Amino acid sequence: MKVLFVLENYLPHIGGVEVVFSQLAEGLAKQGHRITILTHRIKGTKKEETINGVKVVRVSCFGSRYLFSFFAIPKAINLAKDADIIHTTTFNGTLPAWKSGFFNRKPVIITVHEVWLDFWDELSDMNLLSRKLHAILEKLIYLMPFDKYIAVSEYTAKDLEKIGIPRKKITRIYNALDYDLFNPKKYSKNVSRKKLSLPNKFLYFGYGRPGVSKGFEYLIKAVPSVSKALPDSRLVLMLSRGEAYRKRFEELSGLAENLGIKDKIIFVESVAREKLPFYLSAMDCVVIPSLREGFGFTAAESCAMNVPVVATNATSLPEVVSGKYILVNPKDDKAIAKAVVAVSKNKYKTSKLKKFLLSENIKNYLDVYRKILNK
């Protein structure tokens, strides 16, 4: 099978979506399928190359992933001539993918991670104009008649139904996790703490991109209550500090300073994904204070590492969380604090670990491809 992926970002750019599609594309290539990725060209990358059996074609967009929506159309139409199926994801790859399918009469499927339509004002830290434009652009995406919509959680599937996408056109396929990487048997708490120079105290951990939707301010606001109950505890915060999140990081850091709790928080730099299990294995608890999630990689990773998790019951998280956990309402710092203290006393719910296997993920996508092609 020949599959063309049209994605605004791909390796070496790293993010959750890039992990999802690099795993899928490379997994398909290993099975003998011909995979091509069309993506936007970032500084220092080649125009074309092959990465782990996947052909990657990049389009120059003057450094703007938004221009990819328009600049990629001619190349997408040309590459689609030799493809059996075209696969894209929200947001900026959708227009060139749909156009290439339309002009070549090829089926196009789209993976939807989250439906934000009514939440841009509440959960984005963009300026007013950008928020309005993103809301309009997202509405336009759902007006395009894709052959199939892949939702990465049942919650996202229901959100798609609410905006008028017929359920028969929606398939839920969970994202996959690398269980060889996130394998608790490979790590030791004491060794990891020593390696990372972390203190031998009760450590609770928050990590990820500090966008408004991630709710990290509620975790920081929980610190005074946690510290009152557990004076020897420390919150370890690993938040992205790149250009896109610099202002938000400074706001959160300022909040900690205003609350007089900076001595109770250990801020650490973000690390490569391969090093993340060292941090997870060093922790007594992971807190996921998100207001919205499409899937929730932080939850899947933490649970896989057998670390007790305190997570909000927002959107998709109850579908992903398992093992040792406590669910709390979003935007509730008191509930977060109470749950963290409960974890310190080994008081939490337990359940069988949910696994999100790559083999199942690839099989499910192949099933969708074949059903569409056999229509």
C-alpha positions in Angstrom: 0.0 0.0 0.0 1.2 3.5 -0.8 0.3 6.1 1.8 0.9 9.9 1.6 0.9 11.7 5.0 0.5 15.5 4.8 1.6 16.9 8.1 2.6 20.4 9.1 5.4 19.1 11.3 7.6 15.9 11.2 11.0 14.8 12.5 13.3 16.2 13.5 10.6 18.5 15.0 9.5 16.8 18.2 6.1 16.9 19.8 3.3 14.6 20.7 1.8 14.6 17.1 5.2 13.9 15.6 5.7 10.9 17.9 2.3 9.6 16.9 3.0 9.8 13.1 6.6 8.8 13.1 5.7 5.6 15.0 2.9 4.9 12.6 4.8 5.8 9.4 7.9 3.8 10.4 5.8 0.9 11.6 3.9 0.8 8.2 7.3 1.0 6.3 8.6 -2.0 8.3 5.7 -4.0 7.0 6.6 -3.2 3.4 4.2 -0.3 2.7 5.5 2.7 0.7 5.3 5.7 3.0 5.8 9.3 2.0 5.6 12.3 4.4 5.0 15.8 3.0 5.8 18.4 5.7 7.0 21.9 6.1 10.8 22.5 6.0 12.4 23.8 9.2 15.8 25.4 9.4 18.7 22.9 9.0 16.7 20.1 7.3 17.1 18.6 3.9 14.5 19.1 1.1 14.2 15.4 0.8 15.5 12.4 2.8 14.6 8.9 4.0 14.2 8.4 7.8 13.9 4.9 9.0 12.4 3.7 5.7 10.1 6.7 5.4 10.5 9.1 2.5 10.3 12.7 3.8 9.6 15.6 1.4 9.7 19.1 2.8 8.2 22.3 1.4 9.9 25.7 2.2 7.4 28.0 3.9 9.6 30.9 5.0 9.7 29.4 8.5 5.9 29.5 8.9 4.0 26.3 9.4 0.8 28.3 8.6 1.9 29.0 5.0 2.3 25.2 4.6 -1.5 25.1 4.2 -1.1 26.9 0.8 2.5 26.3 -0.3 2.2 22.5 0.0 -0.9 22.2 -2.3 1.0 21.8 -5.6 3.4 19.2 -4.2 0.6 17.4 -2.4 -1.4 17.1 -5.6 1.7 15.8 -7.5 2.7 13.2 -4.8 -1.0 12.1 -4.4 -1.0 10.8 -8.0 1.1 7.8 -6.9 -0.6 7.3 -3.5 -3.4 4.9 -2.7 -4.6 6.9 0.3 -3.9 10.3 1.9 -3.7 10.8 5.6 -3.5 14.1 7.4 -4.2 15.6 10.9 -5.4 18.9 12.4 -4.5 21.7 11.6 -2.3 23.0 8.8 -2.0 19.9 6.6 -5.7 19.5 6.1 -6.2 21.9 3.1 -3.3 20.5 0.9 -4.3 16.9 1.9 -8.0 17.5 1.0 -7.1 19.3 -2.3 -4.7 16.5 -3.3 -7.4 13.9 -2.7 -10.0 16.0 -4.6 -7.9 16.6 -7.7 -6.7 13.0 -7.8 -9.9 11.3 -6.7 -8.1 9.6 -3.8 -9.5 9.0 -0.4 -8.4 11.2 2.4 -8.6 10.5 6.2 -7.9 12.9 9.0 -6.8 12.2 12.6 -8.4 14.6 15.0 -6.6 15.0 18.4 -8.9 17.6 20.0 -12.0 19.6 19.1 -11.4 23.1 20.4 -14.0 25.1 18.5 -15.7 26.8 21.5 -12.6 26.8 23.8 -10.1 29.0 22.0 -11.0 32.0 24.1 -10.9 30.1 27.4 -7.9 27.8 26.9 -5.5 29.6 24.5 -3.0 32.2 25.5 -2.9 33.6 21.9 -4.0 37.2 21.4 -7.6 37.9 20.6 -7.2 38.1 16.8 -5.2 34.8 16.7 -7.8 33.0 18.8 -10.6 34.1 16.5 -8.7 33.1 13.4 -7.9 29.7 14.8 -11.5 29.1 15.7 -12.6 30.0 12.2 -9.9 27.9 10.6 -10.9 24.9 12.7 -14.6 25.3 11.6 -13.5 25.3 8.0 -11.5 22.1 8.5 -14.7 20.3 9.7 -16.6 21.6 6.6 -14.2 19.6 4.4 -15.8 16.2 3.5 -13.1 13.7 4.6 -13.6 10.0 3.9 -12.9 9.1 7.5 -12.3 10.8 10.8 -9.9 9.1 13.3 -10.5 10.2 16.9 -7.7 9.5 19.3 -10.1 9.0 22.2 -13.8 8.3 22.7 -14.2 11.8 24.1 -12.9 13.3 20.9 -15.1 11.0 18.9 -18.2 12.3 20.8 -17.0 15.9 20.2 -16.9 15.2 16.5 -20.4 13.8 16.6 -21.6 17.0 18.4 -20.4 19.2 15.6 -22.3 17.1 13.0 -19.8 14.5 11.8 -21.8 11.2 11.3 -20.7 8.5 13.8 -20.3 6.0 10.9 -17.5 8.2 9.5 -15.7 8.3 12.8 -13.3 5.6 14.1 -11.6 5.7 17.5 -8.0 4.7 17.5 -6.0 5.4 20.6 -2.4 6.7 20.2 0.4 4.2 20.9 3.0 4.3 23.6 6.6 2.9 23.4 6.5 0.4 26.2 10.1 -0.6 25.6 11.1 3.0 26.5 8.6 3.4 29.3 9.5 0.2 31.1 9.7 0.6 34.9 11.8 -2.6 35.1 14.7 -0.7 33.5 14.9 2.0 36.2 15.5 2.4 39.9 14.1 5.3 41.9 17.3 5.6 44.0 19.6 5.4 41.0 17.5 7.9 39.0 17.4 10.4 41.9 21.2 10.2 42.2 21.7 10.5 38.5 19.4 13.5 38.3 20.7 15.1 41.6 17.2 15.0 43.1 16.7 15.1 46.9 15.5 12.1 48.9 12.2 13.7 49.7 8.6 13.1 48.7 8.6 14.3 45.1 5.6 15.0 43.0 6.0 15.8 39.3 4.4 18.0 36.6 5.7 18.1 33.1 4.8 19.2 29.5 4.0 22.3 27.6 2.6 25.0 29.9 -0.3 26.1 27.7 -3.4 27.4 29.4 -5.2 24.1 28.7 -2.7 22.2 30.8 -3.8 23.9 34.0 -0.4 24.1 35.7 -1.4 27.1 37.7 -3.7 24.9 39.7 -0.8 22.5 40.5 1.3 25.4 41.7 -1.5 26.8 43.8 -1.8 23.3 45.4 1.8 23.5 46.7 1.1 25.5 49.9 -1.4 23.0 51.1 0.8 20.0 50.2 3.8 21.6 51.9 1.7 22.2 55.1 0.8 18.5 55.3 4.2 17.3 53.9 6.9 19.9 54.9 9.6 17.7 53.4 7.9 17.4 49.9 9.0 19.1 46.7 7.2 19.7 43.4 9.4 19.0 40.4 8.3 21.0 37.4 9.5 20.3 33.9 7.9 22.9 31.6 8.8 23.9 28.1 10.5 27.2 27.9 10.8 27.7 24.2 9.8 30.9 22.4 6.1 29.8 22.1 5.8 29.2 25.9 8.3 31.7 27.4 5.7 34.2 28.5 3.5 31.5 30.0 6.5 29.9 31.8 7.4 33.3 33.3 3.8 33.8 34.5 3.9 30.4 36.2 7.3 31.1 37.8 6.0 34.5 38.9 3.0 32.8 40.5 5.2 30.5 42.5 7.3 33.5 43.7 4.1 35.5 44.6 2.9 32.5 46.7 6.3 32.4 48.5 6.8 28.8 47.6 9.8 28.8 45.2 11.8 26.9 47.7 9.2 24.1 47.5 9.5 23.8 43.8 12.4 22.4 41.7 12.3 23.8 38.2 14.1 21.5 35.7 14.8 21.9 32.0 12.9 19.9 29.5 14.7 16.8 28.3 14.6 14.6 25.3 11.8 12.0 25.3 14.4 9.2 25.8 15.4 10.7 29.1 11.9 11.2 30.5 11.6 7.7 32.1 14.5 8.6 34.4 12.5 11.5 35.8 9.3 9.5 36.0 11.1 6.6 37.8 12.5 9.1 40.4 9.0 10.4 41.4 6.6 9.4 44.1 3.6 10.9 42.3 2.8 12.6 38.9 0.2 15.3 38.7 -1.7 16.0 35.5 -3.9 19.1 36.1 -5.2 19.5 32.5 -8.4 21.3 31.6 -8.6 19.5 28.3 -6.8 16.6 26.6 -7.3 14.9 23.3 -5.6 11.7 24.5 -3.1 12.4 27.3 0.4 11.1 26.7 1.6 12.3 30.1 -1.0 10.0 31.7 -0.2 7.0 29.6 3.6 7.5 30.2 3.3 7.9 33.9 0.9 5.0 34.4 3.2 2.8 32.3 6.1 3.6 34.6 3.9 2.4 37.6 4.0 5.9 39.3 0.8 6.9 41.2 -1.0 9.6 39.2 -3.2 12.4 40.3 -5.2 13.6 37.2 -8.2 15.6 36.5 -11.3 13.9 35.2 -11.4 16.2 32.3 -12.2 15.0 28.7 -10.2 12.0 27.7 -8.1 11.4 30.8 -10.4 8.9 32.5 -10.0 6.7 29.4 -6.2 6.7 29.7 -5.4 6.7 33.4 -5.0 3.3 35.1 -2.8 1.5 37.6 -2.5 3.6 40.7 -4.4 6.9 40.5 -6.8 9.5 41.9 -9.1 11.6 39.7 -10.1 15.1 40.7 -12.2 17.9 39.2 -10.3 20.4 37.0 -9.4 23.8 38.3 -9.4 22.6 41.9 -6.1 23.2 43.6 -7.5 22.0 47.0 -8.5 18.7 45.5 -5.1 18.3 43.9 -3.4 18.9 47.2 -5.6 16.5 49.0 -5.0 13.8 46.4 -1.2 14.3 46.5 -1.2 13.9 50.3 -3.3 10.8 49.9 -0.8 9.3 47.5 2.0 10.0 50.1 0.0 7.6 52.4 -0.4 5.0 49.6 -4.2 5.8 49.4 -5.3 5.6 45.8 -7.4 3.6 43.5 -5.9 0.7 41.7 -6.8 -1.0 38.4 -5.3 -3.2 35.7 -2.9 -1.2 33.6 -4.3 -0.1 30.3 -1.9 -0.6 27.4 -1.8 1.4 24.2 0.2 -0.9 21.9 1.8 0.3 18.7 1.0 -3.1 17.0 -2.7 -2.5 17.7 -2.5 1.1 16.5 -0.9 0.1 13.2 -3.4 -2.7 12.7 -6.4 -0.4 13.4 -5.1 2.2 10.9 -4.5 -0.5 8.2 -8.0 -1.8 8.8 -9.4 1.7 8.1 -7.2 2.1 5.0 -8.3 -1.2 3.6 -12.0 -0.7 4.3 -11.9 2.7 2.5 -10.0 1.3 -0.5 -12.3 -1.7 -0.8 -15.5 0.4 -1.0 
